[in-house]
Amino acid sequence: MYFLSLESRFSQFTAQYSIKPTLWSIRGIESWINTQLPGGENKIEIPAMVFFLSLFMMIFIFTIYGHKKELFPNSSTYWWVLQLLIIFLILLFGEFALSQTISDVKYSEWGNNHVDTIDSLMQYMNKTIAVLWWIIPAYYITSAFEQFLWKPIKRQTGAEVPNVLRMFVTIIVYMLAIMGIMAFVFEVTVTSLAATSGLLAVMFAIASKVDISNIIAGLGISFSKVFKLGDWVKIGDVEGKVVEMTPRSTKVLTFDSSIINIPNTTVSSAIIENYTHPHKAYRLMIHLEIVPIYRFEQVEKVLLDAVASTPNILDTPSPVVIFKGQGDSAQIFEIFFFIDDFSKKALLWEATWRRIWRHLEQANIALATPQREVFLPKASTQEIASPLTVLNNYAYFDDVSQERKEELSKKLIEKSYHVGETILESNSLDQSLFIITEGVVSFKDEINGKEFKRLGVAEVFSRDNVAIDIDVIAKTDTKVFVLKEREK
């Protein structure tokens, strides 16, 4: 403490403070790096270094990955995240670097003479960076929809998401970004703009209500993985194979080979039964009633042997026979077995029934069958098959007198043909009349073998109504009456 004079009514003292940047800041890290390098301070600036490094990495991503995606399979998500991180660093440290540069210029000799120009430049820079902080996140939000929503939907369903939905999401995101820029960057009241945007969004939603609801339902179906392409399902009352999944609907191929297009809103609200997921094994059941005179162990073994001998029946899970007890007049059994191809359900069910019938027959085990008495009128088989009856029953001879029919009936010759045999050859001049009484005949072109017509029972043909280059062939085992005399 130093006293200036005895008359002084106050004291004076000198103090010294050491001010250093803390290490836990960008400036602190920058200062620490500079102190470790020879030559003193201000050799390197962290913001500028990170800015240019991030800029270099972004150029690398766009040039290398953008043009050589095949070199980086299954890595698009990682590249997207890396790109987002680098853009964030460019914005953050670019702002630091530009601010530092403009600040250095401002306190230079030239800057002292152009303070207004530098202040205007600083304002423009701040506004520009603030706008970028809204636009770039908006871009990456729409990019995130593409990366994590639209592309996975396409991979799972095999169908593109409609452009109307993509545009709707993109417009909403950018409209929100623009409203944020107007309100927080330029400090403009956006009440009217928000009301207009909301009105447009409501009008768009009403205009595309059905599509949007179906698309949203389709997204839910895709991500819930209730079923996938190729699964055999039952959706409500529709049963079949899923052959196509679009954002709007699900198409199912039924056992009748018809395609049923079900809106996704209907699918999402329906009871869905998946026959092939999570396991392909599907259970079938056959109900039998056996005459109650056999030991159920014997019947059980016969039934299990029958199922085991049927091709394409799974060994695991193994078939099971359940003895349900005594019915009104029979022992009741149910046999459960599994298949792994639901499309062959009906065929395998029939094949198993045939094997069961054969094994029961071999073991002399009788099925309990309800007894009914059926009374049929007696009819002469000879009368039904007689030539005169044929002539009376065929419309071709309606305008022929009964007397003439009796004469013609005596001239009819019955012939039989096996499958594939020729009834009337091409280029044949046979003028006989052929009356089909059993089977099917096919009319085929002699040159290319193409079939153009078939006839069946109660139909008549002759060379007069069959072209000369046509062969008439038995499609199945066939019987015909041949009338050599063509006059009615």
C-alpha positions in Angstrom: 0.0 0.0 0.0 1.4 3.4 -1.0 0.5 6.7 0.7 0.8 9.8 -1.6 0.7 12.3 1.2 -0.2 12.7 4.8 -3.2 14.8 3.7 -4.6 12.0 1.6 -8.1 10.9 2.7 -8.0 7.7 0.7 -5.6 4.9 -0.2 -4.5 3.6 -3.6 -3.4 0.0 -4.4 -2.5 -2.0 -7.5 -4.0 -5.4 -8.3 -3.2 -7.9 -11.1 -5.6 -10.6 -12.5 -4.7 -13.5 -14.8 -7.5 -14.1 -17.3 -7.2 -17.4 -19.3 -9.8 -19.3 -21.4 -11.1 -22.5 -19.8 -10.3 -25.8 -21.4 -13.9 -26.8 -21.5 -14.9 -24.5 -24.4 -14.1 -24.1 -28.1 -11.8 -21.2 -27.4 -10.2 -23.1 -24.5 -9.4 -26.1 -26.7 -8.1 -23.8 -29.4 -5.8 -22.0 -26.9 -4.6 -25.3 -25.5 -3.7 -26.6 -28.9 -1.8 -23.4 -29.7 0.2 -23.5 -26.5 1.4 -27.0 -27.4 2.7 -25.9 -30.7 6.0 -24.0 -31.1 5.8 -20.3 -32.1 3.4 -18.8 -29.6 -0.3 -18.1 -29.8 -2.8 -17.6 -32.6 -1.3 -20.3 -34.9 -4.6 -22.1 -35.5 -8.3 -21.5 -35.0 -10.6 -24.4 -34.1 -13.8 -23.1 -35.8 -12.1 -22.5 -39.1 -10.3 -25.9 -38.9 -13.5 -27.8 -38.2 -15.4 -25.9 -40.8 -13.0 -26.7 -43.6 -12.6 -30.3 -42.5 -16.4 -30.8 -42.4 -16.7 -29.1 -45.8 -14.1 -31.5 -47.2 -15.9 -34.5 -45.7 -19.2 -33.3 -47.2 -17.6 -33.0 -50.7 -16.2 -36.5 -50.2 -19.6 -38.0 -49.4 -21.3 -36.4 -52.3 -18.6 -37.3 -54.8 -17.6 -40.8 -53.7 -20.8 -42.2 -52.1 -23.2 -40.3 -54.4 -21.6 -41.8 -57.5 -20.3 -45.2 -56.2 -23.2 -46.5 -54.0 -22.5 -50.0 -55.1 -19.2 -49.9 -53.2 -21.0 -49.4 -49.9 -24.0 -51.8 -49.9 -26.3 -51.8 -46.9 -24.7 -48.6 -45.5 -27.1 -45.9 -46.6 -28.3 -45.2 -43.0 -24.8 -44.8 -41.7 -23.9 -42.4 -44.5 -27.1 -40.4 -43.9 -26.3 -40.0 -40.2 -22.7 -39.0 -41.0 -23.9 -36.5 -43.5 -26.3 -35.0 -41.0 -23.5 -34.7 -38.4 -21.2 -33.0 -40.9 -23.8 -30.5 -42.0 -24.4 -29.7 -38.3 -20.7 -29.1 -37.8 -20.5 -26.9 -41.0 -23.3 -24.7 -39.7 -22.0 -24.5 -36.2 -18.3 -23.9 -36.8 -19.0 -22.0 -40.0 -20.9 -19.5 -38.0 -18.0 -19.2 -35.5 -15.4 -18.9 -38.3 -17.3 -16.3 -40.2 -18.0 -14.3 -37.1 -14.3 -14.4 -36.1 -13.2 -13.3 -39.6 -15.7 -10.4 -39.8 -14.7 -9.4 -36.2 -11.0 -9.3 -37.2 -11.8 -7.2 -40.2 -13.9 -4.8 -38.2 -11.1 -4.0 -35.8 -8.6 -3.6 -38.6 -7.5 -0.3 -40.0 -9.8 -0.7 -43.0 -12.7 -1.8 -40.8 -12.4 1.4 -38.7 -13.2 3.3 -41.8 -16.1 1.0 -42.9 -17.9 0.2 -39.7 -21.4 0.6 -41.2 -20.6 -1.8 -44.1 -19.2 -4.4 -41.8 -22.2 -4.1 -39.4 -24.6 -4.6 -42.4 -22.5 -7.6 -43.5 -22.7 -9.1 -40.0 -26.5 -8.7 -40.0 -26.9 -10.4 -43.4 -24.6 -13.2 -42.3 -26.6 -13.7 -39.1 -29.9 -13.7 -41.0 -28.6 -16.1 -43.6 -27.3 -18.6 -41.1 -30.5 -18.3 -39.1 -32.5 -19.2 -42.3 -30.2 -22.1 -42.9 -30.8 -23.4 -39.4 -34.5 -23.7 -40.4 -34.2 -24.9 -44.1 -31.5 -27.6 -43.6 -33.3 -29.3 -40.8 -36.5 -29.2 -42.9 -34.6 -30.9 -45.7 -33.2 -33.6 -43.4 -36.7 -34.2 -41.9 -38.1 -35.0 -45.4 -34.9 -37.0 -46.0 -35.6 -39.0 -42.8 -39.1 -39.8 -44.0 -37.5 -41.1 -47.2 -34.7 -43.1 -45.5 -36.6 -44.6 -42.5 -40.3 -44.7 -43.8 -40.8 -44.7 -47.5 -37.9 -47.0 -48.4 -38.7 -49.6 -45.7 -42.3 -49.6 -46.9 -41.2 -50.3 -50.4 -38.9 -53.1 -49.2 -41.7 -54.8 -47.3 -44.6 -54.3 -49.7 -42.7 -54.1 -53.1 -44.7 -50.9 -54.0 -43.8 -47.3 -54.1 -45.5 -44.9 -51.6 -47.8 -42.6 -53.6 -46.3 -39.3 -54.6 -49.4 -37.5 -53.2 -48.4 -38.6 -49.7 -44.7 -37.7 -50.2 -45.6 -34.3 -51.5 -48.1 -33.7 -48.7 -45.4 -34.5 -46.0 -42.8 -32.4 -47.8 -45.1 -29.4 -48.2 -46.1 -29.5 -44.5 -42.5 -29.7 -43.3 -41.3 -26.8 -45.5 -44.4 -24.7 -44.7 -43.6 -25.1 -41.0 -40.0 -24.1 -41.7 -41.0 -21.0 -43.7 -43.4 -20.0 -40.9 -40.6 -20.4 -38.4 -38.3 -18.2 -40.5 -40.9 -15.5 -40.8 -41.7 -15.5 -37.1 -38.3 -16.0 -35.5 -35.8 -14.7 -38.1 -37.7 -11.8 -39.7 -40.1 -11.3 -36.7 -43.1 -11.1 -38.9 -46.6 -12.0 -37.6 -47.6 -15.3 -39.2 -51.2 -15.6 -37.8 -52.8 -15.1 -41.3 -50.2 -17.3 -42.9 -50.8 -20.1 -40.4 -54.5 -19.9 -40.9 -54.2 -20.0 -44.7 -51.8 -23.0 -44.4 -54.1 -24.8 -42.1 -57.1 -24.2 -44.4 -55.1 -25.6 -47.4 -54.1 -28.6 -45.3 -57.7 -29.3 -44.3 -58.9 -28.9 -47.9 -56.2 -31.3 -49.1 -57.0 -33.8 -46.4 -60.8 -33.7 -47.2 -60.1 -34.1 -50.9 -57.9 -37.1 -50.4 -59.6 -38.5 -47.2 -60.0 -42.1 -48.5 -56.5 -42.3 -49.9 -54.8 -40.9 -46.8 -56.8 -43.2 -44.5 -55.9 -46.2 -46.7 -52.2 -45.2 -46.8 -52.0 -44.7 -43.1 -53.7 -48.1 -42.5 -51.2 -49.6 -45.0 -48.3 -48.1 -43.0 -49.7 -49.7 -39.9 -50.0 -53.1 -41.6 -46.5 -53.0 -43.0 -44.9 -52.1 -39.6 -47.0 -54.5 -37.5 -46.0 -57.4 -39.8 -49.3 -59.1 -39.4 -48.6 -60.7 -42.8 -46.3 -60.4 -45.8 -46.2 -61.2 -49.4 -46.7 -64.9 -50.1 -48.5 -65.6 -46.8 -51.8 -67.5 -46.8 -54.3 -65.5 -44.8 -58.0 -65.1 -44.0 -59.0 -61.4 -43.9 -62.6 -61.2 -42.8 -64.4 -63.6 -45.1 -61.6 -63.6 -47.8 -59.2 -66.5 -47.8 -56.2 -66.7 -50.0 -52.6 -65.9 -50.8 -51.2 -62.3 -50.4 -49.8 -61.4 -53.8 -49.5 -57.7 -53.6 -49.4 -55.0 -50.9 -49.8 -51.4 -52.0 -50.1 -48.3 -49.8 -53.8 -48.2 -50.7 -54.9 -51.9 -50.8 -54.0 -55.5 -50.3 -54.5 -58.0 -53.1 -55.4 -61.6 -52.3 -55.4 -64.6 -54.7 -58.2 -67.0 -53.7 -58.5 -70.7 -54.2 -60.8 -69.9 -57.1 -57.8 -68.1 -58.9 -59.5 -64.7 -58.6 -57.9 -61.6 -57.2 -59.7 -59.7 -54.5 -58.6 -56.1 -53.8 -59.2 -55.2 -50.2 -58.8 -51.5 -49.1 -56.2 -51.2 -46.3 -58.8 -49.5 -44.0 -60.9 -52.7 -44.2 -57.8 -54.9 -43.6 -56.7 -53.0 -40.6 -60.2 -53.3 -39.0 -60.8 -56.9 -39.9 -60.0 -60.1 -38.0 -56.9 -61.5 -39.7 -55.9 -65.2 -39.5 -52.4 -66.0 -40.9 -52.0 -69.7 -41.9 -48.2 -69.5 -42.6 -46.8 -67.1 -40.0 -45.1 -67.4 -37.6 -44.9 -71.1 -38.5 -45.7 -72.7 -41.9 -47.2 -75.7 -40.2 -51.0 -75.7 -40.6 -53.3 -78.1 -38.7 -56.1 -80.1 -40.4 -58.7 -82.2 -38.7 -60.8 -85.2 -39.9 -63.9 -86.2 -37.9 -64.8 -89.9 -37.9 -67.6 -92.0 -36.4 -66.7 -95.7 -36.0 -69.1 -98.6 -35.3 -68.8 -99.1 -31.5 -67.5 -102.7 -31.5 -63.7 -102.0 -31.7 -61.1 -101.2 -29.1 -60.2 -97.5 -29.4 -56.5 -98.4 -29.2 -56.9 -100.5 -32.4 -58.7 -97.7 -34.2 -56.1 -95.1 -33.0 -53.2 -97.2 -34.5 -55.0 -97.7 -37.8 -55.7 -94.0 -38.1 -52.1 -93.0 -37.2 -50.7 -95.5 -39.7 -53.0 -94.1 -42.4 -51.9 -90.5 -41.8 -48.2 -91.5 -41.6 -48.5 -93.2 -45.0 -49.9 -90.1 -46.7 -47.2 -88.1 -48.6 -46.5 -84.5 -47.6 -47.9 -84.8 -44.1 -45.5 -83.5 -41.5 -43.9 -85.8 -39.0 -43.3 -82.8 -36.6 -45.6 -81.7 -35.1 -46.8 -85.3 -35.0 -50.3 -86.4 -35.9 -52.7 -86.9 -32.9 -55.8 -89.0 -32.5 -58.4 -87.8 -30.0 -61.1 -90.2 -28.8 -64.2 -88.1 -28.1 -66.2 -90.8 -26.5 -69.5 -92.4 -27.4 -72.0 -90.7 -29.7 -75.6 -91.7 -30.4 -74.6 -94.9 -32.2 -70.8 -94.6 -32.8 -67.4 -94.1 -31.3 -66.2 -90.6 -32.2 -62.6 -89.9 -33.2 -60.9 -86.8 -34.4 -57.4 -87.0 -36.0 -55.2 -83.9 -36.2 -52.3 -83.6 -38.6 -50.1 -80.8 -40.0 -49.1 -79.7 -43.5 -46.6 -77.0 -44.6 -48.2 -75.9 -47.9 -51.6 -74.3 -47.3 -52.2 -74.1 -51.0 -52.5 -77.9 -51.1 -54.9 -78.1 -48.1 -57.8 -79.6 -50.1 -55.7 -82.1 -52.0 -53.9 -83.3 -48.8 -57.1 -83.5 -46.9 -58.6 -85.7 -49.6 -55.4 -87.8 -49.9 -55.5 -88.4 -46.2 -59.2 -89.4 -46.3 -58.4 -91.9 -49.0 -55.6 -93.5 -46.9 -57.8 -93.6 -43.8 -60.6 -95.3 -45.8 -58.2 -97.9 -47.3 -56.6 -98.7 -43.9 -60.0 -99.0 -42.2 -61.1 -101.3 -44.9 -58.0 -103.4 -44.6 -58.5 -103.7 -40.9 -62.2 -104.6 -41.3 -63.2 -101.5 -39.3 -66.5 -100.1 -40.4 -67.6 -96.4 -40.3 -70.9 -95.7 -38.6 -73.2 -94.5 -41.4 -76.7 -93.2 -40.8 -79.3 -95.6 -42.4 -81.8 -94.1 -44.8 -84.3 -95.7 -47.1 -84.6 -94.2 -50.5 -87.5 -95.1 -52.8 -86.9 -94.8 -56.5 -89.4 -95.3 -59.3 -88.6 -98.4 -61.4 -87.4 -97.8 -64.8 -86.1 -100.0 -67.6 -82.5 -99.4 -68.4 -83.0 -100.8 -71.9 -85.8 -98.2 -72.5 -83.6 -95.3 -71.4 -80.7 -96.4 -73.7 -82.8 -97.5 -76.6 -82.2 -95.7 -80.0 -85.9 -94.7 -80.2 -85.7 -93.0 -76.8 -82.6 -91.1 -78.0 -84.4 -89.9 -81.1 -87.4 -88.8 -79.0 -85.2 -86.9 -76.5 -83.0 -85.0 -78.9 -84.2 -81.6 -80.2 -82.6 -82.3 -83.6 -85.4 -84.7 -84.4 -88.3 -82.7 -83.1 -89.8 -82.1 -86.5 -89.5 -85.8 -87.5 -92.7 -87.9 -87.3 -92.9 -90.7 -84.8 -93.3 -93.2 -87.6 -90.1 -92.0 -89.2 -88.3 -92.0 -85.9 -89.2 -95.7 -85.5 -87.7 -96.4 -88.9 -84.5 -94.5 -88.2 -84.1 -96.0 -84.8 -83.7 -99.4 -86.5 -80.8 -98.0 -88.5 -78.8 -96.5 -85.6 -75.5 -98.2 -84.9 -73.9 -97.7 -81.5 -70.1 -97.2 -81.4 -67.7 -96.6 -78.5 -64.4 -94.6 -78.6 -61.7 -94.3 -76.0 -59.9 -91.1 -75.1 -57.9 -89.8 -78.0 -59.5 -92.0 -80.7 -60.6 -90.3 -83.9 -64.3 -90.3 -84.6 -64.3 -88.4 -87.9 -61.0 -87.8 -89.7 -60.2 -84.7 -91.6 -60.6 -84.9 -95.4 -63.1 -87.8 -94.8 -66.2 -87.7 -97.0 -68.2 -89.8 -94.5 -71.7 -88.3 -94.5 -72.9 -90.1 -91.5 -74.8 -88.4 -88.7 -73.2 -88.8 -85.2 -75.4 -88.6 -82.1 -73.5 -88.2 -78.8 -75.0 -90.3 -76.0 -72.0 -90.3 -73.6 -68.8 -88.4 -73.2 -67.2 -85.4 -74.9 -65.8 -84.9 -78.4 -63.2 -82.3 -79.4 -62.9 -80.5 -82.8 -59.2 -79.8 -83.7 -57.4 -78.3 -86.6 -55.5 -80.9 -88.6 -52.4 -78.6 -89.0 -51.8 -77.0 -85.7 -53.9 -79.2 -83.4 -55.7 -76.2 -82.0 -59.1 -77.0 -80.4 -61.9 -74.7 -81.4 -65.1 -76.5 -80.2 -66.4 -79.2 -78.0 -69.7 -81.1 -78.0 -71.3 -83.3 -75.3 -74.4 -85.5 -74.7 -77.6 -84.7 -76.6 -75.6 -82.9 -79.4 -75.3 -84.0 -83.1 -72.6 -83.4 -85.7 -71.8 -84.5 -89.3 -69.4 -83.5 -92.1 -71.9 -80.9 -93.3 -71.3 -78.8 -90.2 -67.6 -79.7 -89.7 -64.9 -78.2 -91.9 -63.0 -80.7 -94.1 -59.6 -80.0 -92.4 -61.0 -80.7 -88.9 -60.5 -83.9 -86.9 -63.2 -85.0 -84.5 -61.6 -86.7 -81.5 -62.9 -88.3 -78.3 -62.0 -86.0 -75.4 -63.2 -88.6 -72.9 -64.5 -92.2 -73.3 -67.4 -91.6 -75.7 -70.4 -93.4 -77.1 -72.3 -92.3 -80.2 -75.1 -93.5 -82.4 -74.2 -93.4 -86.1 -76.9 -92.9 -88.7 -75.7 -93.8 -92.1 -78.9 -92.6 -93.8 -79.0 -88.8 -93.5 -82.7 -88.4 -94.4 -85.1 -87.5 -91.6 
